[in-house]
Amino acid sequence: MLDFLDSNLIRGAVLILMMLAFLGIWAWAWSRNRKDDFQQASVLPLEEDDGQVPQNDSEKERTKE
């Protein structure tokens, strides 16, 4: 009954499913609805312990290294 199923057909089907999954994740990540979430995630390393991001004050002295 399942004589037409061989390993190459199964590999091809798995490849197509993985390609579709990749394209779905890619579309999800690049959708406009995710922009705000990724913007918030991009400032996480800059947050202080209280959860606030310090403002960029250009009048403060900066050290040159």
N, C-alpha and C positions, 0 to 999 in steps of 0.2 A: 504494500500500500504506500509506503513512504520511500520507494526506491529512488525517487527523484532528488531526495535530500542527501547530498554528499557534503564533505567538509568544506569544499570551496564555495558552495552555495550558502552555507551557514556563515562562513567568514565574510562573504560579500554582504549578507544581510546585517551582520554585526557592524561592519564598516559603515554601511548606510545609516544605521541607527546612531552610531557614534558621531557621524558627520552632522546629522540632524540635531543631536544634542548640543554639539559644539556651536552650531549656528544659532540655536535657541538661546544659549547662554550669552553668546556674543550680542545678539539683538537685545537681550534683557539689560546687559551691562551698558550698552551705548544708547539706550532709550532716553528720551528727554525727561521722563519721569524720575529717573535715578540721579539726575544732576545734583539736586540739593543734598541727597544722601551722601554722595561722593564728595561734595564740597565740605560737608560737616566732618567726614572721615579724614579729609586731607589736613585739617587743623588739629586733629587729636594729639599729635606729638608736641604741639605748641602750647597746649593747655597747662595751666597751673594746677596745683592741688585742689583748688576750690572749683575747678571746672571752667574758669574764665580764660579767654585768650587775651594776653596783654596787647594793648594798642601799640601801634608803631609810632613812637614819638620821635620825630626827626630832629627835635631840638636837644635831645639828650646827647651827652658826649659819648662818643664811641671810641673804643680802643682799636688801634691798628696792629695787626699781628703779622 
